[in-house]
């Protein structure tokens, strides 16, 4: 039996071997069709490849098309690996495994949580819910399972025992209706080895997830976060972000030291016509840190994009900060972080 003192959830800026994607295949979910989406995923894979191997969940029948997309961008077979793991949708951050370090053995472990498509919003999700088990088998990586529903985008950590989340997601009855707040905290601490859980309120407007933290607040080092701010009081995001930023003034590291809050602006509103979402949940916080790189969603807003990239370059002075156009992704409610899940590297870890 593994207990919380045996485990550690690494920070995203720690060394990783690979980044996982779940490739798109359902034309009914995407405005503009799969050809456009293939190109977006190809661009994301191309941005990741200089820093880590790209590992892709996709049914066998899809793989020749994926290889064409990747090879057209100059990716050699060694830069990526394709796994015959059929999926329902693309949001690997949420249906993929959350990797932890077993401090006793030094090896990589994989945590497998239940997934119900953000409170049963988008059926079916049966294949997505099997992805952690499929990856565990493919990597021969030990798996720790929980009966609790948890998405990776709902949590943010500093690698040293502090985790941030939102009440609007983890306390939402569409996830774990029979779980108390204390039970949810205990399960997260046990499975991820964290010691402190800091709660924010709700999320940005248009977010199908009910308010994932990775659209709002992200650790950039153990004692600093970037936090999305909205200065326009007429914006639908304004109240939730103002309340969360007020709460963040109380965020502390485990040693009691204060966490620096670096403001990160919102882009101008992205509005979709004739689509199920009117206000799109576009956010510069939905970036991926991958070894020496930071892959940031941008939205064809030169002034805003440059400002956000500049702030993140100051936060990551030793990293290459790269923008990738994410407008097609936010039509379905997510961006770069939402479609990726990192696989950390440990000395003496599993041979995967």
RAZI-V134112 format. One record per backbone hydrogen bond with DSSP energy under -1.0 kcal/mol. CO is the residue of the C=O (numbers start at 1). NH is the residue of the N-H. If there is no record, write none. Layout:
CO/NH
CO/NH
This chain:
3/6
4/7
6/103
8/101
11/14
15/345
17/53
18/343
19/55
20/341
21/57
26/29
27/30
30/33
33/37
34/38
35/39
36/40
37/41
38/42
39/43
40/44
41/45
42/46
43/47
44/48
45/49
48/51
48/52
53/19
54/81
55/21
56/83
57/23
59/62
60/63
62/66
63/67
64/68
65/69
66/70
67/71
68/72
70/73
70/75
71/74
76/79
77/80
79/54
81/56
83/58
83/85
90/92
91/94
91/95
92/96
98/111
100/109
101/8
102/106
107/102
109/100
110/144
111/98
112/146
114/150
116/120
117/121
125/129
127/130
128/131
130/134
131/135
132/136
133/137
134/138
135/139
136/141
142/110
144/112
148/114
151/154
152/155
153/214
156/164
161/195
161/196
162/158
163/198
164/156
165/200
166/170
167/171
169/172
172/175
176/179
180/184
181/185
182/186
183/187
184/188
185/189
186/190
187/191
188/192
189/193
196/163
198/165
200/167
201/168
204/207
207/210
212/215
213/216
213/217
216/228
218/226
221/224
223/260
224/220
224/221
225/262
226/218
227/264
232/235
235/238
237/241
238/242
239/243
240/244
241/245
242/246
243/247
244/248
246/249
247/250
248/251
251/259
253/256
257/253
260/225
262/227
264/229
270/280
278/272
280/282
283/286
285/287
286/337
288/295
290/293
292/320
293/290
294/322
295/288
296/324
298/326
301/305
302/306
303/307
304/308
305/309
306/310
307/311
308/312
309/313
310/314
311/315
312/316
316/319
320/294
322/296
324/298
326/330
329/332
329/334
330/333
335/339
337/340
338/93
341/20
343/17
343/18
346/349
350/352
